[in-house]
């Protein structure tokens, strides 16, 4: 598995906090129907591990990640549930080292040069840029690229369909994380047709930004 390659193929990572594990399968079916075979289920709710487990068991072709990993215990729970990769909002060396020791990719969050330096010290170059919008957006990323041309970013926070193309136009941006695709009100209302439509629009935006073919990920 090459996580950077897989995420670049999709271009957008739907990020969701699920209150009910039973919503996981209809959600990923809707996303896949719209052309996105990837999801990041965050550990912001007690349902996270069960939701990840359901996707891994019943939809093995979907690339499922675990987000908001703040502790080694959460990392272990996500790995045991079947997550293919982990995502953290910040850079905690203890959590990063632990995850790597378990043999699973982790994309830790950074927003300063000092945090990027910590990541490079661990030979990590695929990093979440968070919170992307409030911290300075594309202009800030471009400023970081100067001294850190080897780093690849996954911006998250403040990404919308309106600015997705602007971020993806930066070659060092692998993919963007987005919560607008998985709105809580739509999930609670069972509006998975609406989720599928949002996913389809996101795929079209990726195509427009990159001028290539978006890929629905199938994990081998």
Backbone bond lengths (Angstrom), bond angles and torsions (degrees), N, CA, C in turn:
res aa  C-N    CA-C-N  psi(-1)  N-CA   C-N-CA  omega(-1)  CA-C   N-CA-C  phi
1 X - - - 1.467 - - 1.523 109.87 -
2 X 1.319 116.68 126.43 1.458 121.74 173.16 1.521 106.89 -113.41
3 X 1.324 115.56 101.51 1.461 120.07 -172.08 1.524 111.77 -62.04
4 X 1.324 117.14 -42.20 1.464 119.17 -179.25 1.525 110.97 -59.33
5 X 1.320 116.92 -45.04 1.464 120.93 179.30 1.519 111.16 -62.78
6 X 1.329 116.79 -44.21 1.455 121.19 -178.69 1.532 111.74 -63.80
7 X 1.329 116.52 -43.75 1.459 119.60 -178.84 1.521 111.60 -70.63
8 X 1.327 117.50 -36.34 1.465 120.10 177.70 1.536 110.19 -64.12
9 X 1.329 116.25 -33.58 1.460 119.77 179.39 1.518 111.78 -63.07
10 X 1.335 116.80 -33.19 1.461 120.81 -178.96 1.527 110.92 -86.74
11 X 1.327 117.43 -47.83 1.458 121.56 178.01 1.513 114.54 88.63
12 X 1.318 117.68 -27.97 1.464 121.75 179.46 1.519 108.93 -138.83
13 X 1.321 116.97 131.40 1.461 122.80 179.41 1.531 108.31 -109.15
14 X 1.323 118.91 109.83 1.450 119.97 175.19 1.533 110.08 -65.40
15 X 1.324 116.15 128.31 1.466 121.95 -177.69 1.523 108.16 -113.75
16 X 1.340 116.25 129.61 1.454 119.06 -174.24 1.524 111.67 -142.11
17 X 1.326 115.22 144.62 1.465 122.60 168.51 1.527 106.44 -110.69
18 X 1.320 116.75 113.58 1.456 121.32 -175.64 1.527 111.01 -99.13
19 X 1.314 115.81 125.46 1.463 119.94 175.33 1.524 111.38 -80.76
20 X 1.347 116.34 -22.97 1.463 121.27 -178.28 1.524 109.08 -129.19
21 X 1.318 115.41 122.88 1.463 119.29 -179.31 1.520 111.39 -62.21
22 X 1.326 117.88 -28.67 1.463 120.38 -177.90 1.531 112.94 -68.16
23 X 1.326 116.91 -12.48 1.462 119.66 176.98 1.532 112.19 -82.35
24 X 1.321 117.52 -10.35 1.469 120.38 -173.59 1.528 112.33 -62.37
25 X 1.320 117.34 -47.52 1.464 119.71 -175.79 1.529 112.88 -67.80
26 X 1.336 119.41 -49.01 1.467 117.07 176.56 1.523 112.98 -61.82
27 X 1.337 116.78 -29.80 1.465 119.43 177.93 1.525 111.05 -67.08
28 X 1.321 117.16 -50.24 1.469 118.25 -177.92 1.519 110.90 -68.96
29 X 1.334 117.54 -29.19 1.464 119.64 174.90 1.533 110.28 -64.35
30 X 1.332 115.82 -40.05 1.463 119.78 178.98 1.525 110.68 -67.12
31 X 1.318 116.30 -43.92 1.464 119.98 178.71 1.522 110.88 -62.48
32 X 1.333 116.37 -45.04 1.463 120.57 178.95 1.525 111.13 -63.30
33 X 1.325 116.18 -38.28 1.458 120.17 177.32 1.515 112.19 -61.32
34 X 1.332 115.83 -30.32 1.457 120.60 177.23 1.515 113.74 -87.69
35 X 1.352 116.35 -0.72 1.459 120.39 176.69 1.504 115.80 103.66
36 X 1.341 117.88 8.67 1.467 121.12 -178.89 1.526 110.19 -115.77
37 X 1.316 116.43 104.85 1.462 120.70 179.48 1.510 112.28 -96.08
38 X 1.329 115.90 44.90 1.464 120.91 -176.55 1.519 108.63 -148.90
39 X 1.333 117.11 145.84 1.459 121.18 176.01 1.520 109.23 -154.91
40 X 1.313 115.49 145.74 1.473 121.97 172.95 1.523 107.49 -113.69
41 X 1.319 116.71 113.00 1.459 122.54 179.01 1.522 107.87 -97.79
42 X 1.318 116.14 118.64 1.459 119.93 -172.46 1.526 112.49 -86.53
43 X 1.316 114.15 149.97 1.464 121.05 176.71 1.531 110.62 -86.44
44 X 1.322 114.36 47.22 1.463 119.94 175.25 1.519 111.75 -96.66
45 X 1.335 116.08 -6.45 1.460 120.54 179.00 1.529 108.99 -134.66
46 X 1.323 117.03 157.97 1.472 120.40 178.29 1.526 113.52 -65.29
47 X 1.329 117.73 -15.73 1.463 120.99 -176.32 1.525 113.27 -83.34
48 X 1.318 117.90 -3.90 1.464 121.13 -170.55 1.527 113.45 -57.86
49 X 1.318 117.34 -52.65 1.463 120.30 -175.24 1.528 110.98 -62.77
50 X 1.333 116.91 -43.59 1.463 119.92 179.81 1.523 111.02 -64.66
51 X 1.339 116.89 -37.43 1.460 120.59 179.24 1.523 110.94 -65.98
52 X 1.325 116.75 -43.23 1.461 121.08 178.00 1.527 109.98 -62.72
53 X 1.318 116.14 -43.52 1.458 120.56 179.33 1.514 112.32 -60.27
54 X 1.327 116.60 -39.83 1.470 120.65 -179.53 1.531 110.56 -65.62
55 X 1.325 116.29 -41.84 1.469 119.68 179.68 1.524 110.19 -65.87
56 X 1.320 115.96 -44.41 1.472 119.57 -179.16 1.528 111.11 -61.39
57 X 1.335 117.03 -41.33 1.468 121.11 -176.57 1.521 112.32 -73.71
58 X 1.328 115.76 -45.50 1.467 119.50 -169.70 1.536 114.53 -100.88
59 X 1.344 116.90 -18.04 1.468 120.40 178.65 1.530 108.75 -132.81
60 X 1.338 116.98 65.09 1.464 120.49 -174.30 1.530 113.84 -63.70
61 X 1.330 118.00 -16.62 1.457 119.78 178.31 1.508 114.33 -79.44
62 X 1.342 117.67 -8.61 1.465 121.77 179.96 1.523 109.15 -89.39
63 X 1.308 116.26 133.21 1.463 121.51 175.35 1.521 107.81 -81.31
64 X 1.325 117.00 109.37 1.460 120.84 -175.03 1.520 110.26 -112.32
65 X 1.322 115.46 125.66 1.456 121.68 177.52 1.509 110.65 -111.75
66 X 1.321 115.76 162.40 1.457 122.49 177.21 1.521 108.74 -112.92
67 X 1.324 116.87 123.49 1.454 120.79 -177.15 1.516 113.20 -106.79
68 X 1.332 115.43 173.39 1.466 124.40 -178.99 1.530 110.64 53.36
69 X 1.325 115.85 45.71 1.466 120.95 177.46 1.529 108.16 -84.15
70 X 1.333 115.18 110.44 1.463 121.20 -175.34 1.522 112.94 -107.55
71 X 1.327 117.68 -20.29 1.465 121.33 -174.59 1.519 110.80 -134.72
72 X 1.328 115.13 163.33 1.470 119.29 176.24 1.523 110.47 -66.76
73 X 1.326 117.73 -31.23 1.466 120.60 178.65 1.524 110.24 -65.64
74 X 1.322 117.36 -40.97 1.462 119.84 176.87 1.520 111.07 -66.02
75 X 1.331 116.52 -38.90 1.463 120.08 177.17 1.526 110.16 -59.75
76 X 1.320 116.54 -45.78 1.466 120.54 179.79 1.531 111.15 -62.66
77 X 1.339 116.13 -42.75 1.471 119.77 -179.80 1.523 110.47 -63.20
78 X 1.321 116.82 -40.25 1.466 120.83 -179.97 1.524 111.28 -66.80
79 X 1.317 116.05 -42.35 1.466 120.35 179.61 1.521 110.16 -64.89
80 X 1.324 116.56 -44.26 1.460 120.09 -179.43 1.531 111.60 -66.03
81 X 1.335 116.79 -28.92 1.462 120.26 177.95 1.522 111.95 -75.35
82 X 1.347 116.31 -19.48 1.462 119.33 177.26 1.512 115.61 113.05
83 X 1.333 118.15 14.63 1.463 120.04 178.91 1.526 110.49 -62.54
84 X 1.323 116.22 140.92 1.460 121.52 179.57 1.522 112.04 -87.05
85 X 1.336 115.89 -23.43 1.460 120.17 177.48 1.525 108.71 -155.34
86 X 1.319 115.43 160.14 1.456 121.99 -179.50 1.523 109.42 -117.22
87 X 1.333 115.51 151.89 1.460 121.49 177.77 1.521 107.68 -134.98
88 X 1.326 116.54 136.06 1.462 121.37 178.94 1.526 109.30 -124.18
89 X 1.333 117.60 146.95 1.461 119.76 179.49 1.521 113.46 -73.26
90 X 1.338 116.42 -25.19 1.458 121.17 -179.69 1.514 111.49 -132.28
91 X 1.328 114.98 -176.18 1.466 119.05 -178.49 1.530 109.40 -108.52
92 X 1.324 115.53 102.40 1.456 122.88 176.42 1.531 107.10 -110.43
93 X 1.334 118.31 106.30 1.471 119.93 -176.03 1.520 113.63 -56.45
94 X 1.335 117.39 -32.82 1.459 120.65 -179.75 1.530 110.13 -64.72
95 X 1.319 115.92 -47.34 1.463 120.32 -179.90 1.520 110.75 -67.15
96 X 1.324 116.89 -40.91 1.471 120.32 -179.82 1.522 110.81 -62.56
97 X 1.324 116.54 -49.54 1.477 119.44 -179.39 1.525 111.07 -61.85
98 X 1.317 116.54 -40.75 1.466 120.27 -179.60 1.524 110.67 -62.65
99 X 1.332 116.24 -45.52 1.459 119.97 -179.18 1.521 110.95 -62.74
100 X 1.320 116.57 -44.21 1.460 120.57 179.50 1.524 110.81 -63.88
101 X 1.334 116.62 -35.51 1.467 119.76 178.61 1.518 111.85 -67.03
102 X 1.345 116.06 -23.48 1.461 121.04 177.40 1.523 111.51 -84.99
103 X 1.326 116.44 -3.35 1.455 120.81 176.47 1.515 114.92 78.92
104 X 1.323 117.52 26.94 1.467 120.63 179.74 1.515 109.35 -123.27
105 X 1.347 118.23 139.47 1.464 120.20 179.15 1.524 111.44 -66.44
106 X 1.313 115.94 143.39 1.455 121.41 173.78 1.512 108.29 -132.07
107 X 1.328 115.13 140.09 1.463 121.88 177.71 1.527 106.75 -113.77
108 X 1.338 117.51 94.06 1.463 120.12 -178.27 1.522 111.32 -79.82
109 X 1.329 115.34 155.17 1.447 120.40 -178.75 1.517 112.91 -86.61
110 X 1.323 115.12 142.68 1.464 122.08 175.22 1.518 108.50 -139.28
111 X 1.336 115.76 155.98 1.466 119.87 169.94 1.523 111.47 -149.79
112 X 1.334 117.06 7.15 1.467 120.51 178.40 1.526 109.90 -135.94
113 X 1.341 117.07 157.19 1.464 119.72 175.43 1.521 113.14 -58.19
114 X 1.317 118.09 -35.22 1.466 120.38 -179.13 1.522 111.09 -63.65
115 X 1.329 116.62 -39.13 1.462 119.50 178.36 1.523 111.07 -69.34
116 X 1.319 117.01 -36.87 1.463 119.99 176.04 1.526 109.72 -63.19
117 X 1.316 117.21 -39.88 1.470 120.43 177.43 1.530 110.93 -60.32
118 X 1.327 117.00 -41.23 1.464 120.12 177.84 1.530 110.71 -61.30
119 X 1.323 115.78 -41.09 1.459 119.99 -179.66 1.522 111.08 -65.99
120 X 1.315 116.87 -44.32 1.460 120.42 -179.46 1.526 111.14 -63.90
121 X 1.321 116.62 -30.45 1.467 120.08 177.45 1.520 111.45 -64.03
122 X 1.332 116.32 -22.44 1.464 121.79 177.01 1.528 111.31 -103.05
123 X 1.335 116.03 15.70 1.473 122.51 178.97 1.519 112.32 61.82
124 X 1.332 116.83 32.85 1.453 121.60 178.96 1.525 109.10 -104.89
125 X 1.325 116.65 127.84 1.461 120.58 -179.40 1.530 113.13 -123.92
126 X 1.327 118.37 -8.31 1.461 121.64 175.91 1.523 107.83 -100.45
127 X 1.338 116.44 109.97 1.450 120.95 -169.65 1.527 111.53 -131.56
128 X 1.308 115.41 143.42 1.459 121.11 172.56 1.527 108.25 -76.99
129 X 1.320 116.83 135.97 1.466 121.38 175.70 1.515 107.09 -106.88
130 X 1.335 116.13 109.80 1.464 121.03 -170.94 1.523 110.70 -145.08
131 X 1.346 117.92 139.44 1.467 128.29 -6.79 1.528 110.31 -84.68
132 X 1.302 117.09 117.69 1.458 122.53 -167.96 1.530 113.44 -59.11
133 X 1.324 116.59 -50.18 1.458 119.23 -177.54 1.513 113.71 -66.16
134 X 1.337 118.09 -57.26 1.462 120.16 -177.31 1.525 114.57 -61.75
135 X 1.331 118.27 -29.21 1.460 119.92 -174.54 1.521 112.88 -82.65
136 X 1.336 117.30 -15.20 1.462 117.89 177.85 1.506 115.81 143.65
137 X 1.333 117.58 -4.55 1.447 121.64 173.06 1.516 115.60 61.47
138 X 1.328 114.99 -146.65 1.458 121.58 -174.59 1.522 111.48 -62.27
139 X 1.318 117.61 -39.03 1.463 120.44 -179.07 1.528 111.17 -60.61
140 X 1.313 116.25 -39.75 1.468 120.25 179.48 1.525 110.78 -68.00
141 X 1.327 116.95 -42.03 1.469 120.62 177.97 1.518 110.21 -60.15
142 X 1.322 117.02 -44.70 1.457 120.15 -179.88 1.526 111.37 -62.63
143 X 1.323 117.04 -34.45 1.462 120.07 177.04 1.524 111.01 -66.82
144 X 1.325 116.85 -37.08 1.471 120.74 179.52 1.527 112.08 -70.34
145 X 1.316 116.05 -30.99 1.465 119.87 -176.75 1.523 111.39 -63.25
146 X 1.320 116.60 -31.01 1.464 119.50 -179.71 1.517 113.18 -51.92
147 X 1.333 118.71 -60.15 1.465 119.80 179.25 1.523 113.91 -81.43
148 X 1.340 117.04 -14.71 1.466 120.61 -176.49 1.531 111.42 -126.71
149 X 1.316 118.87 61.74 1.470 120.50 -177.11 1.520 113.34 -67.83
150 X 1.337 117.33 -16.38 1.461 120.66 -177.84 1.533 112.96 -84.10
151 X 1.315 117.18 -9.55 1.465 120.81 -175.29 1.526 110.20 -85.79
152 X 1.320 115.05 141.90 1.459 122.49 173.93 1.529 107.84 -115.45
153 X 1.330 115.54 138.31 1.461 120.54 -171.63 1.524 113.09 -115.22
154 X 1.337 114.60 147.91 1.464 123.05 169.48 1.531 106.57 -121.57
155 X 1.328 117.66 88.00 1.469 120.13 -178.59 1.522 111.21 -67.44
156 X 1.325 115.07 138.97 1.464 121.59 178.55 1.525 108.06 -147.13
157 X 1.310 115.71 143.62 1.460 120.30 -179.66 1.516 110.62 103.46
158 X 1.311 116.76 105.02 1.458 120.13 -178.31 1.514 114.00 85.40
159 X 1.346 117.35 9.88 1.459 121.11 177.02 1.525 108.84 -85.67
160 X 1.315 116.57 132.94 1.457 122.42 178.45 1.531 108.89 -135.90
161 X 1.317 116.30 172.53 1.454 120.18 176.78 1.526 110.37 -61.21
162 X 1.344 116.86 -26.43 1.460 120.89 -177.16 1.529 112.60 -73.21
163 X 1.331 117.74 -34.43 1.476 119.26 -177.49 1.524 113.82 -111.58
164 X 1.338 117.38 3.38 1.461 120.98 -178.99 1.526 111.35 -56.22
165 X 1.317 116.98 -46.72 1.462 120.51 -177.50 1.516 112.79 -61.68
166 X 1.330 116.57 -35.71 1.467 120.97 179.50 1.523 110.72 -62.37
167 X 1.320 117.05 -41.44 1.460 120.93 178.84 1.527 110.88 -69.98
168 X 1.333 116.27 -45.85 1.465 119.97 -175.94 1.527 112.43 -67.92
169 X 1.318 117.17 -18.28 1.463 120.21 178.01 1.524 112.14 -70.12
170 X 1.312 117.39 -15.99 1.466 121.64 177.34 1.528 107.65 -82.35
171 X 1.327 119.52 119.54 1.471 120.95 -175.25 1.525 114.21 -58.04
172 X 1.320 116.70 -30.92 1.469 119.49 -178.97 1.531 112.90 -77.73
173 X 1.319 117.86 -5.21 1.464 121.58 175.99 1.525 108.47 -88.08
174 X 1.314 116.17 114.89 1.467 122.41 -177.65 1.529 110.68 -77.91
175 X 1.314 115.61 -48.06 1.465 122.41 -179.23 1.514 107.33 -161.92
176 X 1.318 116.31 166.63 1.459 121.39 176.91 1.522 109.47 -119.20
177 X 1.317 115.55 143.63 1.452 120.20 173.74 1.512 109.86 -90.88
178 X 1.333 116.52 136.78 1.456 119.45 -177.49 1.510 113.62 -139.32
179 X 1.332 116.16 132.59 1.464 120.89 177.87 1.522 112.27 -97.79
180 X 1.343 117.35 -12.26 1.461 118.37 -178.06 1.525 111.88 -67.19
181 X 1.341 116.63 -19.28 1.459 120.80 179.88 1.527 112.58 -76.03
182 X 1.314 115.94 -19.12 1.471 120.34 -170.69 1.529 109.94 -130.51
183 X 1.318 116.11 52.50 1.457 120.85 -176.28 1.525 111.56 -62.91
184 X 1.331 115.19 135.71 1.463 120.72 -176.65 1.519 112.19 -59.19
185 X 1.343 117.09 -39.41 1.463 119.08 -177.73 1.529 111.55 -65.52
186 X 1.329 116.83 -35.85 1.463 120.32 179.07 1.524 110.78 -69.89
187 X 1.328 116.39 -40.61 1.463 119.76 -179.88 1.526 110.68 -66.24
188 X 1.329 116.66 -46.05 1.461 120.13 -179.35 1.530 111.62 -63.55
189 X 1.332 116.45 -31.40 1.459 120.66 179.30 1.525 112.38 -83.92
190 X 1.338 116.92 -5.63 1.449 120.14 -178.44 1.521 113.61 73.98
191 X 1.334 116.41 23.06 1.464 120.62 -178.23 1.533 109.97 -85.91
192 X 1.315 115.77 66.84 1.466 119.75 -177.94 1.529 111.69 -78.71
193 X 1.316 116.56 -20.76 1.459 119.03 171.97 1.524 109.97 -65.35
194 X 1.327 115.61 -37.37 1.458 119.73 176.34 1.516 112.06 -66.13
195 X 1.333 116.67 -38.99 1.462 121.25 177.00 1.527 109.66 -62.72
196 X 1.325 116.50 -42.67 1.462 119.83 179.53 1.529 111.04 -61.58
197 X 1.313 116.92 -39.23 1.461 120.74 179.04 1.530 110.84 -65.44
198 X 1.325 116.92 -40.80 1.458 120.28 177.53 1.529 111.02 -64.25
199 X 1.333 116.24 -39.55 1.463 120.31 177.97 1.518 110.92 -63.47
200 X 1.317 115.92 -40.98 1.469 120.05 -179.82 1.530 110.49 -63.52
201 X 1.330 116.17 -40.87 1.462 120.33 177.97 1.534 111.02 -65.03
202 X 1.332 116.67 -38.00 1.458 120.71 179.49 1.524 111.26 -65.27
203 X 1.328 116.26 -42.32 1.472 120.33 177.73 1.520 109.98 -61.12
204 X 1.323 116.87 -41.70 1.465 120.47 178.02 1.522 111.16 -62.36
205 X 1.336 116.84 -37.29 1.460 120.56 178.91 1.525 111.11 -67.82
206 X 1.326 116.66 -37.71 1.462 120.49 176.69 1.524 110.02 -63.38
207 X 1.317 116.26 -45.15 1.464 121.21 178.88 1.526 110.89 -59.51
208 X 1.323 115.43 -43.15 1.462 119.82 -179.03 1.522 111.29 -66.14
209 X 1.325 116.13 -37.75 1.463 120.13 -177.63 1.516 112.40 -72.99
210 X 1.310 116.58 -34.46 1.460 120.26 -173.01 1.521 113.61 -108.06
211 X 1.305 116.25 -12.74 1.444 119.40 177.11 1.510 113.91 62.53
212 X 1.328 115.59 25.71 1.463 119.88 -179.07 1.504 110.40 -130.84
213 X 1.303 115.24 -157.61 1.449 121.05 -178.64 1.509 110.06 -105.42
214 X 1.313 116.90 124.68 1.461 120.83 173.79 1.518 107.88 -77.21
215 X 1.326 116.04 148.06 1.461 120.15 -177.02 1.523 110.09 -119.56
216 X 1.307 115.44 133.67 1.452 119.67 168.76 1.518 107.10 -81.25
217 X 1.322 116.84 118.89 1.459 120.37 -173.53 1.512 111.75 -69.98
218 X 1.297 114.99 137.46 1.456 121.92 170.39 1.516 106.68 -125.03
219 X 1.301 116.56 117.42 1.454 121.08 -176.95 1.518 109.58 -80.69
220 X 1.301 116.48 130.94 1.467 120.92 -179.28 1.512 111.36 -88.27
